[in-house]
């Protein structure tokens, strides 16, 4: 059930909080400049002509509203900007934590809000402009709106710990996609899907992503995030040494800076959570 909103001030904060933090601060500055200009405009002079009092009523009302607005709106946008910046930081940190521990138990331990933030950060890194729809709010079953160019994709997140996602919620979500004319959609769960759900989505512009696939997609971003060569690869397990710190498998990487720039080395697959390395001349352990 959605939380009851108690004031217009709060409504403005909740609406603006969906914007990037920098956009909120720009709105705060612009709204102050515009409303301050309106509030400081001189009122019509009706000295000696009391019959023109009606001519000053509307300008006076607008001036007073602008005076209070230049205080309230910048404050609301400022609070929204701070909240948006905090959410962005938490979202990036959550994504990094999952990258360092890409296990199903990591997803299962999340709240539904954290799971939604994780998915939002994943699509942001894929080049989408992401708008969160407020989770428990009246979003029509859509948690995220993704935009890239002129196209819009819709996302529904299900952080279910014990149940498979059946065909009914998938069918309902596809109906929403069709009604909104979305170019495509993603239904993402921390668990799995039933055979009926996968059969229904087959051939549609709707992609079902379960927990294991989501972890794999997040894991694929590691090399890009740390600035490795696109040609970096994980050799077959039989030829791969183990990390000296955490005993995980290692991956071949190329040093980008420092005295070892251009040389290949073994790096832990759990980087940046683990910074274990080996030189290329080590034997498999």
Secondary structure as UniProt FT lines:
FT   HELIX           8..16
FT   TURN            17..18
FT   HELIX           21..39
FT   TURN            47..48
FT   HELIX           50..52
FT   HELIX           54..100
FT   HELIX           104..108
FT   HELIX           112..125
FT   TURN            126..127
FT   STRAND          129..132
FT   TURN            135..136
FT   TURN            140..141
FT   STRAND          144..148
FT   TURN            149..150
FT   STRAND          151..158
FT   HELIX           167..180
FT   STRAND          184..189
FT   HELIX           195..201
FT   TURN            202..203
FT   STRAND          206..209
FT   HELIX           211..220
FT   HELIX           222..225
FT   TURN            226..227
FT   TURN            230..231
FT   HELIX           237..239
FT   TURN            244..246
FT   STRAND          249..254
FT   TURN            259..262
FT   STRAND          264..268
FT   TURN            269..273
FT   STRAND          277..279
FT   TURN            280..281
//
